[in-house]
Amino acid sequence: MNWRYRAKTMDNTKITGVIEAGDENNLRAILSEQKFFLIRAKAVKNSKLSSKFRKRLTFRQLANFSRQWSAMLSSGVDIRTSLQTVRDHSENRVMKSVLTMLYVDISKGTDISVAMGKFTSFFTPFFVHMIQVGEMSGNLPLVLKQLTVYYENEDRLERKLKQAFQYPKILLFFSGIVVLIISFFILPLFANLFNKLQVPVPMIIRIINFVTSVIKRGWSFILFGVLVFVGGIKYLFRKPKIKKAVDQFKTKVPIYQRFLISSLTSKLSRALSILLQSSVNLMDSFPIVIPLMANSFIETKLHQAFSEVLKGTSFSQALKEVNLFRSDFLEMVKVGEQSGELGAILDATTAYFDEQVLDNMQNLVGLIEPTLIVLIACLIIVIMSIVFFPLMNIMKYRF
């Protein structure tokens, strides 16, 4: 029977989770063994995990977890004790709960990868696959070190991407605020002024005032409509055909295409290098890394390449036929195949592709920033001309 419980640790930190136990007394004994004090428990008919356990850890959290666990195992600490130690030092309540459930499952003799398989959305499928590789090869500490490097690089790249797009986001946000202030507060004042001076209000100002008045009167209905529209768009984008069409369109946008392909090439080479250097053959590695692409169109293309590899086509030739990757990457793959050191070559070239991602990102941001500035300047010029040209005519007429 599965029990959903709430307990507290020695330092009064409250944790929750789901554990299999015979009855409540058995559950209490299991938690007491780990120095947890049961607060309340409820029997559940199924072991479906709470939504909080389905929220993926960040790259930084995965890197920190891998580093701590690897250090403990490399020091000769057994798996159960190392998990317990990492859990006790974790400040993340959800992580504490997950590691508690892992500890209980492993204590019952369950394989680590099988126990973690319940939390693939929390740890990511790739992480669980790598744990399975380390468990089967007997090199779990080494695999965890490789995962640490992998997720540190992913975290570094992700933070640089967020930092690069931060300025355009701020610019767009404050520009929107300025436009709203002008539309809702400034233009109505000028409309009243024109009416007092018995001057015809420009058509564009009347249109904007009409739109803003409609928004003020029916903002709740408009907000509901926007939420329904956004929800509908998200629902449609979950449809495989539509999602694939959108993902394919992303690969056709000239500037964004370079950034996308560079990013996916970097991710593919890094993940493959870890698997290949962990003694996982290419046939087993390729299906594991394909879902990391997070682009259904490219995933389909890679599945086609994998099918060609199964038929006997070389890996480099199969990648070339899908017509996605740059020639320099394909040449490196070809050299790696011929030398039998594909994993090492991919590992050595990952930093190069990371730099390509950053360069393409800077080019993309460099195009977005001036475009936004020009559009905002044009918008302000249009609004100001709408207001000030009639005022100038009034001044000429009066004086």
N, C-alpha and C positions, 0 to 999 in steps of 0.2 A: 504494500500500500504506500502511496506517495503522500507526503505531508508537506503542506506549505506552512513554514514556521517564521516566527520573529523572535530573535534572541539578542542578547547583549554580550559584549566581550568584557574582559577584565577592566578595561579602561572606559566602560559604559558606552562604547560605540554600538549602536543598534544595527543589526544586519537582518536580511530576509533571504529566503531561498526555498528550494524544494528538495526534499530528501526522501529516499525510500526507507521505510522502517516498519517493523511489525505492528507496533502500537505506539501510543504516546510515551509510555515509559521507556520503550526501546529508543525512541527519538531523543528523549531527554538524556539517556545514557550516552548515545552517540555524540551529542553536543557537549556533554560534560567532559568527555574524553579529550575534547579539543579546548576545554576551559571556556565554554560558552554556557550561558544561562538562559534557558528557555523562558520566553515571556508568554507566548501563546502559539497554538498550532491548530491547523485545520486539515482534516483528511480531504484529499482531492481525488476525483475519479480518474483523471488523466494527468499526464506529466507535462502538459503543455506549459511552456515557460512563460513567465511574465514578459511584457513588452520591454521592460528595462533590461532584460538579459539579451534582447535581440538588437540592442543598440551597439554598433561596432565601436571598439576601442579606437582611439586616435593612433596615428603612426607613432607619436611620441610615447604614448602609454604602452604600446606593444614593444617598442624598443627598450623602454625601461624595464618592463617585465622580463623580456628575453635576457637582458643584461644581468639582472639580479638572480634569475633562476640559473643561468649559465655559471655565474660566479660561485653559487652555492654547490652546484653539481661538480664543478671543476675542483672544489676544495674537498671532495670526498663525502659530502653530505648526501644521504639517500634521498630518493625522490619525495617520499611522504614528508620527511622533516623539512626539506628545502621548500616545498609548497607551503607548509605550515608557517615557516619563517617569513617567506615573501608575503603571505597573507597577513601576518601580524604586523608587518611594517607598511602595509598598503594603507593609503589614506582614502582610497576609493571604496565606498560601501558596497557598491555592486560587485567590484572585484573581490572583496572579502567574501561575499556570498557565493560567488562562482567558485572561488578557490576552495571554499568549505565543501561544496558539493563534489568538486573534483577529488578532494582528499578522502571523502567518504567512499566514493566509487573505487578509487585506487586501493583503498584499504580492504575492499571486498575482493580484490584480485582483478579488477577490470583494467585493461590496457589503457595507457595514458591517452593515446590517440582516440580510442573508443569513447572514453569519458569526455574528452574535449569535443568529440563529434556532436555532442548535444548542444554545444555552444559555438557552432560554426559562424553564426551571424555576429557573435560577440568577439571571437578571436580572428575571424575571417577564415574561409576555407583553405587559403594558401598556407596560413600559419598551422592549421591542423594537419594538412598534408605533410608539411615539413617536420612536424613533431613525429608523425608516423614514420617518415624516412629515418629520422634520428633514432627512433625506438627500434626499428628493424635492423639498422646497421650497427647499433651499439655506440653511436657517436652523438648522442643527444647533446652533450655540452658544446661540441663543435658546431652542430647545426644551430643551436641557440645563439652562438656567437655570430654565425653568418646571418641569422635573422636580425640580430641587433644592428649589424651594419646595414642590412637591407632597409629596415624600417627607419633608421637614422637618416639615410639618404632620401627616402621617400618623404620624411618629415621636413628635411631641409628644403627639398624642392617645393613641397606644398606651401611652406611658409614664405618662400621667395615669390611664389606665384601670387599669394594673397597680398603680399607687400607691394608687388608691382601694380596690381589692379586697385589698390587702396585709393590712390589719388583720383583716378577716373570716377570711382564710386562716390567719393566725397564731393567732387566737382558736380556730378550729376545730381546728387542729393540737394546741395545748396542751390543749384540752378532751379530745380523744381520748386524749392521753397520760395525763391524770388519770383518765379512766374505765378505761383499761387497768391502771393501777397499783392502783386500787381493786378491780377485778375479779380480778386475778391475785395480788395480795399482801395486801390488807387484808381482804377478805371471807373468804378461807380462815382467817385468824387468828381472826376472830369465830366461824366455824363450829366450829373446834377448842375455842374457849372455851365455846360452848354445849354441846358434847358433854361437856366436863369437868364442867360444872355440871349435867349431866343435864337439860338444857332442850331441848325440840324446836327444831331448826333451822328458821327460816322457809322456806317453800316457794321463794320467789324466790331466796334465797341458795343453796339446794340446786341450783336450776336453773342459776344463774350458775356455781357451782362445777363442775357437770357439764360445762357448755359449755367452760369454761376447761381442764378436765382433758382433754377430747377434743382441744382445740386443741394442748395440750402434747404429747400422745401422737402425734397424726397431723398435725403442722403442715406437713410436707413434702407430704402428699397434698392437704391443704387449699389450700396455696399453689399447687400444680399445678392444682387445680380452679378457683381464682380466676383464674389466668392463662388457662386455657382459656375460662372464662366471658367474661373481658374481651376476649380475642381473638375469640370468637364474636360478641360485641356489636359490636366494631369492623367485623368482616366483614359483619354484617347492615346496619350503617349505611352501608356502601359501596354497597349495593344501591340503584339509583336510586329505586325506589318507596318504600322505607323512609326513605331520606334525605330525599326530598321531603315525606313525611308528617311527619317530625320537624321539618323546616324550616318547614312550614306551622303546626305546633303552636306553634313559637316566636313566630309572628306573632299568636297568639291569647292568649298569657299577658299579662294586663292591664298589669302594671308593666313587664315586660321588653319588651313590644311597643313601648312609646314609645321606649325606649332603642334598640332594634333599628332601627326605622324612621328615627329621627333620625340614627343612625350611617350607614345606607345612603343617606339623602338627602344627607348631607354628602359622602360618598364619590362619589356620582353627580354632584353639582353641581360638585365640584372637578375630577374627571376630564373631564367634558364641557366645562367652561370652558377647560381647557388645549387640548383638541383643537380646539374651535371657534375659539379665538384663534390657533391654528396653521394656520388656513385649511383645516381639514378640515371638510367639510360634515356636516350632522346625520345623513344616511343612512349615511355611512361611520363616523361617530363612535359612534353608538348601539351597533352590534354589538361594538365594542371595549370599551366600558365595562361591558356587561352581565356578563361573567365576573368583574368586580371585586366584585360583590355577595356572592359566596361563600355564597349561599343559593339552593338549587335551586328552591324555590317562587317566590321573588321573581324569579329569573332567568326562569322560565317566564312569569310575569306581564309582565315587561318585553319578552319576545319577542312576546307577544300585542300589547302596545302598539306595538312596532315594525311588526308586520304591519298594524296599523290606519293607521300613518303612511304605509306604502307604498301603502295604498289611497286616500290623500288626506286622511285625518283630521289635524287639527292636532296638534302634539306635546303641547300642554297638555291637549287633550281626550282624547287617547289615554292619557295618564298618569292623568287623572281617572277614566277608565272601569275601570282596573285596581283602583281603590279601595284604594290603599296609602298614598299620600302626603298630607300635610297641605295644607289649603286655601291657606295662605300661600305654600308652595312652588309650588303650581300657579298661583297668581296671578302670582308672579314670572316663571315660565316663560311665561305668557301675555303679560305685558308685554314680555318679551324678544323673543318671536316678532313681536309687532306693531311693535316699534321696530326690529327687525333687528339688535339688539345682545344676543342671547341669551347669547353667551359672556361678554361684559363683565358682564352682570347676574348671571349665575351666579357669576362670580368675586367680585363685590362682596358677594354674600350667603353665600358659603362660611363666613366667620368667624361669621356669625350662627348657622348650623346647627351649627358646631363647639361653640358655647356651649350650644346646645340639647342636644347629645350629653352634654356635661359635666353639665348640670343634671339630665337624666334619669338619668345614671349616679349622681349624688349621691343622688337620690331612691331609686334601687334599693338602693344601699349603705346608705342610712339606714333602709331597711326590713329588710335582711338582718341588720345588726348587733344591733338590739334583739331580733329574733326568735331569733337564736343565743343571746344572753344569757339570755333567758327559758327556752329549751329546756334549756340547760345547768343553770340554776338549778333547774328542775323535776326534772331527772335527779338532781342532787346531793341535793335534798330527799327524793326517793323512796328513794335508796340509804341516806341517813342515817336516815330513819324506819324502814326495814327493820331496821337494825342497833340503833338506840337504843331503840325501843319494847320489844323483848324484854328489853333490858338493864334498863330501868326496871321492868319486871314482876319481873325477878329480884331487884332491889334491894328492891322492896316485899315480896316473898316472904321474903327473907332477914332483913330488918330489921323 
